[in-house]
Amino acid sequence: MRHPRPDDPDLPLADLMTRWPQTVPVFVRHRMLCVGCLVSPFHTVIDACAEYHLDEEAFLAELMQAADPG
């Protein structure tokens, strides 16, 4: 079985935030309403970045750092 990764383009936001709760502050810092959103089980980081007009690469780098700060 493959282990999920925070940079998986198909990973739903709800799964990302459940598996790596330390990423939640990244969404909050960007004033994103993804935390607790009813659409988060269906949206990915790609979708959220498009919705909030964020640089996907930079946002994903922040998420990866939060998920594994070591």
PDB file with SEQRES, HELIX, SHEET and CRYST1 records, atoms N, CA, C and O in Angstrom:
SEQRES   1 A   70  MET ARG HIS PRO ARG PRO ASP ASP PRO ASP LEU PRO LEU          
SEQRES   2 A   70  ALA ASP LEU MET THR ARG TRP PRO GLN THR VAL PRO VAL          
SEQRES   3 A   70  PHE VAL ARG HIS ARG MET LEU CYS VAL GLY CYS LEU VAL          
SEQRES   4 A   70  SER PRO PHE HIS THR VAL ILE ASP ALA CYS ALA GLU TYR          
SEQRES   5 A   70  HIS LEU ASP GLU GLU ALA PHE LEU ALA GLU LEU MET GLN          
SEQRES   6 A   70  ALA ALA ASP PRO GLY                                          
HELIX    1 AA1 LEU A   13  ARG A   19  1                                   7    
HELIX    2 AA2 PRO A   21  THR A   23  5                                   3    
HELIX    3 AA3 VAL A   24  ARG A   29  1                                   6    
HELIX    4 AA4 VAL A   45  TYR A   52  1                                   8    
HELIX    5 AA5 GLU A   56  ALA A   67  1                                  12    
CRYST1    1.000    1.000    1.000  90.00  90.00  90.00 P 1           1          
ATOM      1  N   MET A   1       0.843  -1.184   0.000  1.00  0.00           N  
ATOM      2  CA  MET A   1       0.000   0.000   0.000  1.00  0.00           C  
ATOM      3  C   MET A   1       0.881   1.238   0.000  1.00  0.00           C  
ATOM      4  O   MET A   1       1.845   1.326   0.761  1.00  0.00           O  
ATOM      5  N   ARG A   2       0.555   2.170  -0.837  1.00  0.00           N  
ATOM      6  CA  ARG A   2       1.354   3.382  -0.955  1.00  0.00           C  
ATOM      7  C   ARG A   2       1.003   4.355   0.168  1.00  0.00           C  
ATOM      8  O   ARG A   2      -0.159   4.491   0.550  1.00  0.00           O  
ATOM      9  N   HIS A   3       2.013   5.018   0.682  1.00  0.00           N  
ATOM     10  CA  HIS A   3       1.811   6.003   1.740  1.00  0.00           C  
ATOM     11  C   HIS A   3       1.473   7.348   1.116  1.00  0.00           C  
ATOM     12  O   HIS A   3       2.144   7.787   0.182  1.00  0.00           O  
ATOM     13  N   PRO A   4       0.432   8.008   1.630  1.00  0.00           N  
ATOM     14  CA  PRO A   4       0.085   9.321   1.071  1.00  0.00           C  
ATOM     15  C   PRO A   4       1.179  10.347   1.357  1.00  0.00           C  
ATOM     16  O   PRO A   4       1.908  10.251   2.344  1.00  0.00           O  
ATOM     17  N   ARG A   5       1.271  11.316   0.476  1.00  0.00           N  
ATOM     18  CA  ARG A   5       2.237  12.406   0.619  1.00  0.00           C  
ATOM     19  C   ARG A   5       1.479  13.719   0.499  1.00  0.00           C  
ATOM     20  O   ARG A   5       0.500  13.800  -0.243  1.00  0.00           O  
ATOM     21  N   PRO A   6       1.916  14.748   1.217  1.00  0.00           N  
ATOM     22  CA  PRO A   6       1.215  16.033   1.137  1.00  0.00           C  
ATOM     23  C   PRO A   6       1.269  16.662  -0.252  1.00  0.00           C  
ATOM     24  O   PRO A   6       0.435  17.509  -0.572  1.00  0.00           O  
ATOM     25  N   ASP A   7       2.230  16.268  -1.079  1.00  0.00           N  
ATOM     26  CA  ASP A   7       2.339  16.856  -2.414  1.00  0.00           C  
ATOM     27  C   ASP A   7       1.654  16.016  -3.497  1.00  0.00           C  
ATOM     28  O   ASP A   7       1.835  16.269  -4.688  1.00  0.00           O  
ATOM     29  N   ASP A   8       0.871  15.022  -3.084  1.00  0.00           N  
ATOM     30  CA  ASP A   8       0.110  14.218  -4.034  1.00  0.00           C  
ATOM     31  C   ASP A   8      -0.964  15.120  -4.659  1.00  0.00           C  
ATOM     32  O   ASP A   8      -1.821  15.631  -3.940  1.00  0.00           O  
ATOM     33  N   PRO A   9      -0.933  15.325  -5.981  1.00  0.00           N  
ATOM     34  CA  PRO A   9      -1.891  16.243  -6.611  1.00  0.00           C  
ATOM     35  C   PRO A   9      -3.337  15.775  -6.525  1.00  0.00           C  
ATOM     36  O   PRO A   9      -4.252  16.573  -6.732  1.00  0.00           O  
ATOM     37  N   ASP A  10      -3.563  14.496  -6.224  1.00  0.00           N  
ATOM     38  CA  ASP A  10      -4.918  13.956  -6.128  1.00  0.00           C  
ATOM     39  C   ASP A  10      -5.435  13.862  -4.692  1.00  0.00           C  
ATOM     40  O   ASP A  10      -6.569  13.438  -4.472  1.00  0.00           O  
ATOM     41  N   LEU A  11      -4.619  14.252  -3.720  1.00  0.00           N  
ATOM     42  CA  LEU A  11      -4.996  14.138  -2.311  1.00  0.00           C  
ATOM     43  C   LEU A  11      -6.018  15.213  -1.951  1.00  0.00           C  
ATOM     44  O   LEU A  11      -5.730  16.401  -2.094  1.00  0.00           O  
ATOM     45  N   PRO A  12      -7.204  14.822  -1.487  1.00  0.00           N  
ATOM     46  CA  PRO A  12      -8.197  15.815  -1.076  1.00  0.00           C  
ATOM     47  C   PRO A  12      -7.694  16.622   0.133  1.00  0.00           C  
ATOM     48  O   PRO A  12      -6.965  16.108   0.980  1.00  0.00           O  
ATOM     49  N   LEU A  13      -8.098  17.881   0.189  1.00  0.00           N  
ATOM     50  CA  LEU A  13      -7.659  18.751   1.281  1.00  0.00           C  
ATOM     51  C   LEU A  13      -8.066  18.193   2.648  1.00  0.00           C  
ATOM     52  O   LEU A  13      -7.301  18.291   3.607  1.00  0.00           O  
ATOM     53  N   ALA A  14      -9.253  17.615   2.741  1.00  0.00           N  
ATOM     54  CA  ALA A  14      -9.697  17.059   4.023  1.00  0.00           C  
ATOM     55  C   ALA A  14      -8.737  15.970   4.499  1.00  0.00           C  
ATOM     56  O   ALA A  14      -8.403  15.909   5.683  1.00  0.00           O  
ATOM     57  N   ASP A  15      -8.297  15.120   3.587  1.00  0.00           N  
ATOM     58  CA  ASP A  15      -7.350  14.057   3.933  1.00  0.00           C  
ATOM     59  C   ASP A  15      -5.997  14.644   4.318  1.00  0.00           C  
ATOM     60  O   ASP A  15      -5.356  14.182   5.262  1.00  0.00           O  
ATOM     61  N   LEU A  16      -5.573  15.653   3.590  1.00  0.00           N  
ATOM     62  CA  LEU A  16      -4.294  16.316   3.873  1.00  0.00           C  
ATOM     63  C   LEU A  16      -4.294  16.890   5.288  1.00  0.00           C  
ATOM     64  O   LEU A  16      -3.354  16.671   6.053  1.00  0.00           O  
ATOM     65  N   MET A  17      -5.354  17.627   5.632  1.00  0.00           N  
ATOM     66  CA  MET A  17      -5.409  18.273   6.945  1.00  0.00           C  
ATOM     67  C   MET A  17      -5.643  17.272   8.078  1.00  0.00           C  
ATOM     68  O   MET A  17      -5.249  17.524   9.216  1.00  0.00           O  
ATOM     69  N   THR A  18      -6.275  16.151   7.776  1.00  0.00           N  
ATOM     70  CA  THR A  18      -6.477  15.113   8.793  1.00  0.00           C  
ATOM     71  C   THR A  18      -5.170  14.388   9.083  1.00  0.00           C  
ATOM     72  O   THR A  18      -4.821  14.155  10.241  1.00  0.00           O  
ATOM     73  N   ARG A  19      -4.462  14.040   8.038  1.00  0.00           N  
ATOM     74  CA  ARG A  19      -3.193  13.302   8.197  1.00  0.00           C  
ATOM     75  C   ARG A  19      -2.073  14.198   8.730  1.00  0.00           C  
ATOM     76  O   ARG A  19      -1.241  13.754   9.521  1.00  0.00           O  
ATOM     77  N   TRP A  20      -2.056  15.460   8.293  1.00  0.00           N  
ATOM     78  CA  TRP A  20      -1.026  16.406   8.720  1.00  0.00           C  
ATOM     79  C   TRP A  20      -1.700  17.653   9.292  1.00  0.00           C  
ATOM     80  O   TRP A  20      -1.729  18.691   8.631  1.00  0.00           O  
ATOM     81  N   PRO A  21      -2.240  17.568  10.500  1.00  0.00           N  
ATOM     82  CA  PRO A  21      -2.950  18.718  11.080  1.00  0.00           C  
ATOM     83  C   PRO A  21      -2.060  19.949  11.239  1.00  0.00           C  
ATOM     84  O   PRO A  21      -2.565  21.066  11.355  1.00  0.00           O  
ATOM     85  N   GLN A  22      -0.760  19.756  11.246  1.00  0.00           N  
ATOM     86  CA  GLN A  22       0.150  20.893  11.368  1.00  0.00           C  
ATOM     87  C   GLN A  22       0.143  21.763  10.110  1.00  0.00           C  
ATOM     88  O   GLN A  22       0.750  22.834  10.102  1.00  0.00           O  
ATOM     89  N   THR A  23      -0.538  21.316   9.043  1.00  0.00           N  
ATOM     90  CA  THR A  23      -0.667  22.143   7.833  1.00  0.00           C  
ATOM     91  C   THR A  23      -1.817  23.137   7.942  1.00  0.00           C  
ATOM     92  O   THR A  23      -1.882  24.087   7.162  1.00  0.00           O  
ATOM     93  N   VAL A  24      -2.714  22.938   8.883  1.00  0.00           N  
ATOM     94  CA  VAL A  24      -3.881  23.819   9.017  1.00  0.00           C  
ATOM     95  C   VAL A  24      -3.475  25.290   9.161  1.00  0.00           C  
ATOM     96  O   VAL A  24      -4.080  26.142   8.509  1.00  0.00           O  
ATOM     97  N   PRO A  25      -2.478  25.621   9.986  1.00  0.00           N  
ATOM     98  CA  PRO A  25      -2.093  27.030  10.084  1.00  0.00           C  
ATOM     99  C   PRO A  25      -1.642  27.658   8.760  1.00  0.00           C  
ATOM    100  O   PRO A  25      -1.746  28.873   8.589  1.00  0.00           O  
ATOM    101  N   VAL A  26      -1.152  26.860   7.841  1.00  0.00           N  
ATOM    102  CA  VAL A  26      -0.757  27.392   6.525  1.00  0.00           C  
ATOM    103  C   VAL A  26      -1.996  27.909   5.803  1.00  0.00           C  
ATOM    104  O   VAL A  26      -1.968  28.993   5.221  1.00  0.00           O  
ATOM    105  N   PHE A  27      -3.077  27.143   5.838  1.00  0.00           N  
ATOM    106  CA  PHE A  27      -4.328  27.579   5.216  1.00  0.00           C  
ATOM    107  C   PHE A  27      -4.864  28.830   5.911  1.00  0.00           C  
ATOM    108  O   PHE A  27      -5.311  29.771   5.254  1.00  0.00           O  
ATOM    109  N   VAL A  28      -4.817  28.833   7.218  1.00  0.00           N  
ATOM    110  CA  VAL A  28      -5.316  29.977   7.992  1.00  0.00           C  
ATOM    111  C   VAL A  28      -4.487  31.226   7.704  1.00  0.00           C  
ATOM    112  O   VAL A  28      -5.038  32.314   7.536  1.00  0.00           O  
ATOM    113  N   ARG A  29      -3.183  31.072   7.647  1.00  0.00           N  
ATOM    114  CA  ARG A  29      -2.280  32.202   7.381  1.00  0.00           C  
ATOM    115  C   ARG A  29      -2.596  32.867   6.033  1.00  0.00           C  
ATOM    116  O   ARG A  29      -2.430  34.076   5.870  1.00  0.00           O  
ATOM    117  N   HIS A  30      -3.047  32.066   5.088  1.00  0.00           N  
ATOM    118  CA  HIS A  30      -3.388  32.589   3.760  1.00  0.00           C  
ATOM    119  C   HIS A  30      -4.863  33.005   3.674  1.00  0.00           C  
ATOM    120  O   HIS A  30      -5.366  33.333   2.599  1.00  0.00           O  
ATOM    121  N   ARG A  31      -5.538  32.986   4.816  1.00  0.00           N  
ATOM    122  CA  ARG A  31      -6.957  33.371   4.904  1.00  0.00           C  
ATOM    123  C   ARG A  31      -7.839  32.533   3.984  1.00  0.00           C  
ATOM    124  O   ARG A  31      -8.769  33.030   3.348  1.00  0.00           O  
ATOM    125  N   MET A  32      -7.516  31.262   3.938  1.00  0.00           N  
ATOM    126  CA  MET A  32      -8.286  30.321   3.128  1.00  0.00           C  
ATOM    127  C   MET A  32      -9.360  29.690   4.012  1.00  0.00           C  
ATOM    128  O   MET A  32      -9.108  29.389   5.179  1.00  0.00           O  
ATOM    129  N   LEU A  33     -10.525  29.496   3.474  1.00  0.00           N  
ATOM    130  CA  LEU A  33     -11.640  28.935   4.237  1.00  0.00           C  
ATOM    131  C   LEU A  33     -11.747  27.421   4.080  1.00  0.00           C  
ATOM    132  O   LEU A  33     -12.807  26.841   4.313  1.00  0.00           O  
ATOM    133  N   CYS A  34     -10.658  26.789   3.689  1.00  0.00           N  
ATOM    134  CA  CYS A  34     -10.644  25.351   3.420  1.00  0.00           C  
ATOM    135  C   CYS A  34     -10.827  24.508   4.684  1.00  0.00           C  
ATOM    136  O   CYS A  34     -11.388  23.414   4.622  1.00  0.00           O  
ATOM    137  N   VAL A  35     -10.368  25.001   5.805  1.00  0.00           N  
ATOM    138  CA  VAL A  35     -10.455  24.255   7.060  1.00  0.00           C  
ATOM    139  C   VAL A  35     -11.934  24.167   7.451  1.00  0.00           C  
ATOM    140  O   VAL A  35     -12.571  25.177   7.746  1.00  0.00           O  
ATOM    141  N   GLY A  36     -12.459  22.954   7.447  1.00  0.00           N  
ATOM    142  CA  GLY A  36     -13.858  22.743   7.804  1.00  0.00           C  
ATOM    143  C   GLY A  36     -14.834  22.961   6.659  1.00  0.00           C  
ATOM    144  O   GLY A  36     -16.042  22.826   6.853  1.00  0.00           O  
ATOM    145  N   CYS A  37     -14.348  23.291   5.484  1.00  0.00           N  
ATOM    146  CA  CYS A  37     -15.222  23.527   4.333  1.00  0.00           C  
ATOM    147  C   CYS A  37     -15.851  22.205   3.880  1.00  0.00           C  
ATOM    148  O   CYS A  37     -15.205  21.157   3.893  1.00  0.00           O  
ATOM    149  N   LEU A  38     -17.101  22.276   3.487  1.00  0.00           N  
ATOM    150  CA  LEU A  38     -17.805  21.074   3.034  1.00  0.00           C  
ATOM    151  C   LEU A  38     -17.266  20.538   1.711  1.00  0.00           C  
ATOM    152  O   LEU A  38     -17.539  19.391   1.357  1.00  0.00           O  
ATOM    153  N   VAL A  39     -16.506  21.347   0.977  1.00  0.00           N  
ATOM    154  CA  VAL A  39     -15.956  20.935  -0.312  1.00  0.00           C  
ATOM    155  C   VAL A  39     -14.554  20.330  -0.156  1.00  0.00           C  
ATOM    156  O   VAL A  39     -14.034  19.730  -1.097  1.00  0.00           O  
ATOM    157  N   SER A  40     -13.943  20.483   1.018  1.00  0.00           N  
ATOM    158  CA  SER A  40     -12.566  20.015   1.210  1.00  0.00           C  
ATOM    159  C   SER A  40     -12.360  18.515   0.953  1.00  0.00           C  
ATOM    160  O   SER A  40     -11.245  18.123   0.608  1.00  0.00           O  
ATOM    161  N   PRO A  41     -13.373  17.665   1.103  1.00  0.00           N  
ATOM    162  CA  PRO A  41     -13.146  16.257   0.729  1.00  0.00           C  
ATOM    163  C   PRO A  41     -13.002  16.053  -0.781  1.00  0.00           C  
ATOM    164  O   PRO A  41     -12.586  14.984  -1.229  1.00  0.00           O  
ATOM    165  N   PHE A  42     -13.344  17.074  -1.558  1.00  0.00           N  
ATOM    166  CA  PHE A  42     -13.335  16.946  -3.015  1.00  0.00           C  
ATOM    167  C   PHE A  42     -12.271  17.815  -3.690  1.00  0.00           C  
ATOM    168  O   PHE A  42     -11.863  17.533  -4.816  1.00  0.00           O  
ATOM    169  N   HIS A  43     -11.824  18.869  -3.003  1.00  0.00           N  
ATOM    170  CA  HIS A  43     -10.830  19.776  -3.586  1.00  0.00           C  
ATOM    171  C   HIS A  43      -9.418  19.352  -3.217  1.00  0.00           C  
ATOM    172  O   HIS A  43      -9.176  18.758  -2.166  1.00  0.00           O  
ATOM    173  N   THR A  44      -8.501  19.674  -4.105  1.00  0.00           N  
ATOM    174  CA  THR A  44      -7.086  19.383  -3.891  1.00  0.00           C  
ATOM    175  C   THR A  44      -6.351  20.707  -3.696  1.00  0.00           C  
ATOM    176  O   THR A  44      -6.950  21.779  -3.784  1.00  0.00           O  
ATOM    177  N   VAL A  45      -5.064  20.624  -3.434  1.00  0.00           N  
ATOM    178  CA  VAL A  45      -4.239  21.830  -3.312  1.00  0.00           C  
ATOM    179  C   VAL A  45      -4.299  22.620  -4.620  1.00  0.00           C  
ATOM    180  O   VAL A  45      -4.343  23.850  -4.602  1.00  0.00           O  
ATOM    181  N   ILE A  46      -4.301  21.929  -5.732  1.00  0.00           N  
ATOM    182  CA  ILE A  46      -4.379  22.595  -7.039  1.00  0.00           C  
ATOM    183  C   ILE A  46      -5.664  23.416  -7.132  1.00  0.00           C  
ATOM    184  O   ILE A  46      -5.642  24.571  -7.556  1.00  0.00           O  
ATOM    185  N   ASP A  47      -6.783  22.808  -6.732  1.00  0.00           N  
ATOM    186  CA  ASP A  47      -8.070  23.504  -6.774  1.00  0.00           C  
ATOM    187  C   ASP A  47      -8.065  24.726  -5.854  1.00  0.00           C  
ATOM    188  O   ASP A  47      -8.520  25.802  -6.242  1.00  0.00           O  
ATOM    189  N   ALA A  48      -7.554  24.555  -4.644  1.00  0.00           N  
ATOM    190  CA  ALA A  48      -7.548  25.639  -3.661  1.00  0.00           C  
ATOM    191  C   ALA A  48      -6.671  26.794  -4.128  1.00  0.00           C  
ATOM    192  O   ALA A  48      -7.046  27.958  -3.991  1.00  0.00           O  
ATOM    193  N   CYS A  49      -5.519  26.477  -4.674  1.00  0.00           N  
ATOM    194  CA  CYS A  49      -4.623  27.528  -5.165  1.00  0.00           C  
ATOM    195  C   CYS A  49      -5.268  28.293  -6.316  1.00  0.00           C  
ATOM    196  O   CYS A  49      -5.125  29.512  -6.410  1.00  0.00           O  
ATOM    197  N   ALA A  50      -5.962  27.594  -7.174  1.00  0.00           N  
ATOM    198  CA  ALA A  50      -6.660  28.257  -8.275  1.00  0.00           C  
ATOM    199  C   ALA A  50      -7.771  29.152  -7.734  1.00  0.00           C  
ATOM    200  O   ALA A  50      -7.946  30.279  -8.198  1.00  0.00           O  
ATOM    201  N   GLU A  51      -8.509  28.657  -6.769  1.00  0.00           N  
ATOM    202  CA  GLU A  51      -9.618  29.412  -6.186  1.00  0.00           C  
ATOM    203  C   GLU A  51      -9.143  30.679  -5.484  1.00  0.00           C  
ATOM    204  O   GLU A  51      -9.793  31.721  -5.563  1.00  0.00           O  
ATOM    205  N   TYR A  52      -8.011  30.583  -4.800  1.00  0.00           N  
ATOM    206  CA  TYR A  52      -7.495  31.712  -4.018  1.00  0.00           C  
ATOM    207  C   TYR A  52      -6.380  32.481  -4.739  1.00  0.00           C  
ATOM    208  O   TYR A  52      -5.757  33.364  -4.149  1.00  0.00           O  
ATOM    209  N   HIS A  53      -6.132  32.156  -5.985  1.00  0.00           N  
ATOM    210  CA  HIS A  53      -5.121  32.849  -6.797  1.00  0.00           C  
ATOM    211  C   HIS A  53      -3.747  32.850  -6.125  1.00  0.00           C  
ATOM    212  O   HIS A  53      -3.073  33.877  -6.051  1.00  0.00           O  
ATOM    213  N   LEU A  54      -3.353  31.673  -5.640  1.00  0.00           N  
ATOM    214  CA  LEU A  54      -2.059  31.511  -4.986  1.00  0.00           C  
ATOM    215  C   LEU A  54      -1.079  30.803  -5.912  1.00  0.00           C  
ATOM    216  O   LEU A  54      -1.473  30.018  -6.774  1.00  0.00           O  
ATOM    217  N   ASP A  55       0.186  31.091  -5.720  1.00  0.00           N  
ATOM    218  CA  ASP A  55       1.225  30.386  -6.456  1.00  0.00           C  
ATOM    219  C   ASP A  55       1.278  28.964  -5.902  1.00  0.00           C  
ATOM    220  O   ASP A  55       1.630  28.748  -4.742  1.00  0.00           O  
ATOM    221  N   GLU A  56       0.927  28.009  -6.743  1.00  0.00           N  
ATOM    222  CA  GLU A  56       0.821  26.621  -6.303  1.00  0.00           C  
ATOM    223  C   GLU A  56       2.144  26.072  -5.771  1.00  0.00           C  
ATOM    224  O   GLU A  56       2.170  25.396  -4.743  1.00  0.00           O  
ATOM    225  N   GLU A  57       3.217  26.357  -6.455  1.00  0.00           N  
ATOM    226  CA  GLU A  57       4.530  25.847  -6.056  1.00  0.00           C  
ATOM    227  C   GLU A  57       4.938  26.398  -4.687  1.00  0.00           C  
ATOM    228  O   GLU A  57       5.422  25.651  -3.837  1.00  0.00           O  
ATOM    229  N   ALA A  58       4.745  27.690  -4.475  1.00  0.00           N  
ATOM    230  CA  ALA A  58       5.120  28.312  -3.199  1.00  0.00           C  
ATOM    231  C   ALA A  58       4.231  27.803  -2.065  1.00  0.00           C  
ATOM    232  O   ALA A  58       4.713  27.527  -0.966  1.00  0.00           O  
ATOM    233  N   PHE A  59       2.934  27.681  -2.337  1.00  0.00           N  
ATOM    234  CA  PHE A  59       2.014  27.205  -1.308  1.00  0.00           C  
ATOM    235  C   PHE A  59       2.325  25.764  -0.935  1.00  0.00           C  
ATOM    236  O   PHE A  59       2.338  25.409   0.243  1.00  0.00           O  
ATOM    237  N   LEU A  60       2.574  24.944  -1.934  1.00  0.00           N  
ATOM    238  CA  LEU A  60       2.905  23.544  -1.682  1.00  0.00           C  
ATOM    239  C   LEU A  60       4.197  23.425  -0.883  1.00  0.00           C  
ATOM    240  O   LEU A  60       4.311  22.554  -0.020  1.00  0.00           O  
ATOM    241  N   ALA A  61       5.165  24.284  -1.156  1.00  0.00           N  
ATOM    242  CA  ALA A  61       6.421  24.284  -0.393  1.00  0.00           C  
ATOM    243  C   ALA A  61       6.142  24.585   1.081  1.00  0.00           C  
ATOM    244  O   ALA A  61       6.749  23.978   1.962  1.00  0.00           O  
ATOM    245  N   GLU A  62       5.237  25.510   1.348  1.00  0.00           N  
ATOM    246  CA  GLU A  62       4.867  25.816   2.736  1.00  0.00           C  
ATOM    247  C   GLU A  62       4.198  24.612   3.394  1.00  0.00           C  
ATOM    248  O   GLU A  62       4.482  24.287   4.547  1.00  0.00           O  
ATOM    249  N   LEU A  63       3.313  23.959   2.658  1.00  0.00           N  
ATOM    250  CA  LEU A  63       2.643  22.771   3.201  1.00  0.00           C  
ATOM    251  C   LEU A  63       3.628  21.653   3.496  1.00  0.00           C  
ATOM    252  O   LEU A  63       3.532  20.993   4.530  1.00  0.00           O  
ATOM    253  N   MET A  64       4.572  21.439   2.593  1.00  0.00           N  
ATOM    254  CA  MET A  64       5.565  20.385   2.780  1.00  0.00           C  
ATOM    255  C   MET A  64       6.437  20.683   4.000  1.00  0.00           C  
ATOM    256  O   MET A  64       6.764  19.777   4.766  1.00  0.00           O  
ATOM    257  N   GLN A  65       6.811  21.943   4.179  1.00  0.00           N  
ATOM    258  CA  GLN A  65       7.629  22.309   5.337  1.00  0.00           C  
ATOM    259  C   GLN A  65       6.840  22.102   6.625  1.00  0.00           C  
ATOM    260  O   GLN A  65       7.385  21.620   7.619  1.00  0.00           O  
ATOM    261  N   ALA A  66       5.570  22.462   6.610  1.00  0.00           N  
ATOM    262  CA  ALA A  66       4.731  22.273   7.800  1.00  0.00           C  
ATOM    263  C   ALA A  66       4.524  20.791   8.099  1.00  0.00           C  
ATOM    264  O   ALA A  66       4.518  20.388   9.262  1.00  0.00           O  
ATOM    265  N   ALA A  67       4.356  19.985   7.062  1.00  0.00           N  
ATOM    266  CA  ALA A  67       4.106  18.557   7.241  1.00  0.00           C  
ATOM    267  C   ALA A  67       5.323  17.817   7.760  1.00  0.00           C  
ATOM    268  O   ALA A  67       5.200  16.846   8.506  1.00  0.00           O  
ATOM    269  N   ASP A  68       6.491  18.277   7.364  1.00  0.00           N  
ATOM    270  CA  ASP A  68       7.736  17.619   7.785  1.00  0.00           C  
ATOM    271  C   ASP A  68       8.801  18.668   8.060  1.00  0.00           C  
ATOM    272  O   ASP A  68       9.708  18.859   7.249  1.00  0.00           O  
ATOM    273  N   PRO A  69       8.700  19.354   9.202  1.00  0.00           N  
ATOM    274  CA  PRO A  69       9.639  20.439   9.491  1.00  0.00           C  
ATOM    275  C   PRO A  69      11.071  19.981   9.743  1.00  0.00           C  
ATOM    276  O   PRO A  69      11.978  20.808   9.836  1.00  0.00           O  
ATOM    277  N   GLY A  70      11.284  18.657   9.857  1.00  0.00           N  
ATOM    278  CA  GLY A  70      12.606  18.122  10.154  1.00  0.00           C  
ATOM    279  C   GLY A  70      13.482  18.169   8.997  1.00  0.00           C  
ATOM    280  O   GLY A  70      14.638  17.753   9.081  1.00  0.00           O  
TER     281      GLY A  70                                                      
END                                                                             
